[in-house]
Amino acid sequence: MLEDNNVLEIEENKHSMLCYLAMRGQLLNQIELFDTLWDELLEQPMQYSWLRVLRINLRKLRSAIKILEPLLPLEAKEWLAFLKSTADNLGSIREYDVALKECDKYTAYQLEQQIPDLDKCQELLGLKKLLGNKRKEMTDAWLQTAKPGCIANELG
């Protein structure tokens, strides 16, 4: 009976170790992917699609760290704080992207009308220019602090 318990315990430990290794591998993949996307965004900061994809992967990375937090070093809480701060900064920039996209949609709608309201189109162009300038200003401020590969460096 004692031998059966030992075999069961060994099997459970093997299973636990395999699960841990698989999840650790997933976390490392998330970090590597995020770092690649981060560097792409640094090279092309006005490329809206990079920001969107980066933010999606940031959420996945934060979730993976939260799940694995009990198995990670004590610095994991600091990592989560760093990633949360990064998410907040990128989220603010992304809000301008969404507003700009809505301006484009409404402008296209106005131009599709048989008798477009040119005053509204003109107002939308002014708003779009203002939003674009604000987005660039926020992006430039973010770029002052963002460093290539900083996620992997921060997460060690």
C-alpha positions as CSV (number, residue, x, y, z in Angstrom):
1,M,0.0,0.0,0.0
2,L,2.8,2.4,0.9
3,E,4.5,1.6,-2.4
4,D,1.3,2.5,-4.3
5,N,1.1,5.9,-2.5
6,N,4.7,6.6,-3.4
7,V,4.1,5.8,-7.1
8,L,1.0,8.0,-7.0
9,E,3.0,10.8,-5.4
10,I,5.8,10.5,-8.0
11,E,3.2,10.6,-10.8
12,E,1.5,13.7,-9.4
13,N,4.9,15.4,-9.0
14,K,5.8,14.6,-12.7
15,H,2.4,15.9,-13.8
16,S,2.8,19.1,-11.7
17,M,6.3,19.6,-13.1
18,L,5.2,19.2,-16.7
19,C,2.3,21.7,-16.1
20,Y,4.8,24.1,-14.6
21,L,7.2,23.8,-17.5
22,A,4.5,24.2,-20.0
23,M,3.1,27.3,-18.3
24,R,6.6,28.7,-17.9
25,G,7.3,28.1,-21.6
26,Q,4.0,29.9,-22.4
27,L,5.0,32.9,-20.2
28,L,8.5,33.1,-21.8
29,N,6.8,33.0,-25.3
30,Q,4.4,35.8,-24.2
31,I,7.4,37.9,-23.0
32,E,9.3,37.3,-26.2
33,L,6.3,38.2,-28.4
34,F,5.5,41.3,-26.4
35,D,9.1,42.5,-26.6
36,T,9.1,42.0,-30.4
37,L,5.9,44.0,-30.7
38,W,7.2,46.6,-28.3
39,D,10.3,47.1,-30.5
40,E,8.1,47.3,-33.6
41,L,6.0,50.0,-32.0
42,L,9.1,52.0,-31.1
43,E,10.2,51.9,-34.7
44,Q,6.8,52.9,-36.0
45,P,5.0,54.7,-33.2
46,M,2.2,56.1,-35.4
47,Q,1.3,52.7,-36.8
48,Y,-2.1,52.2,-35.1
49,S,-2.3,48.4,-35.7
50,W,1.0,47.8,-33.8
51,L,-0.4,49.5,-30.8
52,R,-3.6,47.5,-30.9
53,V,-1.8,44.2,-31.2
54,L,0.7,45.2,-28.5
55,R,-2.1,46.0,-26.1
56,I,-3.8,42.7,-26.7
57,N,-0.6,40.8,-26.0
58,L,0.0,43.0,-22.9
59,R,-3.3,41.8,-21.5
60,K,-2.3,38.1,-22.2
61,L,1.1,38.6,-20.6
62,R,-0.4,40.2,-17.5
63,S,-2.9,37.3,-17.2
64,A,-0.2,34.7,-17.5
65,I,1.9,36.4,-14.8
66,K,-1.2,36.6,-12.5
67,I,-1.9,32.9,-13.0
68,L,1.7,31.9,-12.4
69,E,2.4,34.5,-9.7
70,P,2.7,31.9,-6.8
71,L,5.4,30.1,-8.8
72,L,7.3,33.3,-9.8
73,P,9.9,35.3,-7.9
74,L,8.7,37.9,-5.4
75,E,9.4,40.6,-8.1
76,A,6.3,39.4,-10.0
77,K,4.2,42.0,-8.2
78,E,6.6,44.6,-9.4
79,W,6.3,43.2,-13.0
80,L,2.5,43.5,-12.8
81,A,2.8,47.1,-11.6
82,F,5.2,47.9,-14.5
83,L,2.9,46.2,-17.0
84,K,-0.2,47.9,-15.6
85,S,1.5,51.3,-15.9
86,T,2.5,50.5,-19.5
87,A,-1.1,49.4,-20.2
88,D,-2.4,52.7,-18.9
89,N,0.0,54.7,-21.0
90,L,-0.7,52.8,-24.2
91,G,-4.5,52.9,-23.4
92,S,-4.5,56.6,-23.4
93,I,-2.8,56.7,-26.8
94,R,-5.2,54.1,-28.1
95,E,-8.2,56.2,-27.1
96,Y,-7.1,58.8,-29.7
97,D,-6.8,56.1,-32.3
98,V,-10.4,55.1,-31.7
99,A,-11.6,58.7,-31.8
100,L,-9.7,59.2,-35.1
101,K,-11.2,56.1,-36.6
102,E,-14.7,57.4,-35.6
103,C,-14.0,60.7,-37.3
104,D,-13.0,58.8,-40.5
105,K,-16.3,56.8,-40.4
106,Y,-18.4,59.9,-39.9
107,T,-16.6,61.8,-42.6
108,A,-17.1,58.9,-45.0
109,Y,-20.7,58.8,-44.1
110,Q,-21.1,62.5,-44.8
111,L,-19.4,62.2,-48.1
112,E,-21.6,59.3,-49.2
113,Q,-24.8,61.4,-48.8
114,Q,-26.3,62.9,-51.9
115,I,-25.9,66.3,-50.5
116,P,-23.1,66.1,-48.0
117,D,-22.9,68.6,-45.2
118,L,-19.6,70.2,-46.1
119,D,-19.5,72.3,-43.0
120,K,-19.6,69.1,-40.9
121,C,-16.9,67.6,-43.0
122,Q,-14.8,70.7,-42.5
123,E,-15.4,70.5,-38.7
124,L,-14.5,66.8,-38.7
125,L,-11.2,67.5,-40.6
126,G,-10.4,70.1,-37.9
127,L,-11.2,67.7,-35.1
128,K,-9.2,64.9,-36.8
129,K,-6.2,67.2,-37.1
130,L,-6.5,68.2,-33.4
131,L,-6.9,64.5,-32.3
132,G,-3.9,63.5,-34.5
133,N,-1.7,66.2,-33.0
134,K,-2.7,65.2,-29.5
135,R,-2.0,61.6,-30.2
136,K,1.4,62.4,-31.6
137,E,2.1,64.6,-28.5
138,M,1.2,61.7,-26.2
139,T,3.2,59.2,-28.3
140,D,6.3,61.4,-28.3
141,A,6.0,61.8,-24.5
142,W,5.8,58.0,-24.2
143,L,8.7,57.5,-26.5
144,Q,10.9,59.6,-24.2
145,T,10.6,56.8,-21.5
146,A,10.1,53.7,-23.6
147,K,13.3,51.8,-24.3
148,P,13.9,48.9,-26.8
149,G,13.6,45.5,-25.1
150,C,12.6,47.1,-21.8
151,I,10.0,44.4,-21.1
152,A,12.4,41.6,-21.1
153,N,14.9,43.7,-19.2
154,E,12.3,44.6,-16.6
155,L,11.1,41.0,-16.2
156,G,14.7,39.7,-16.1
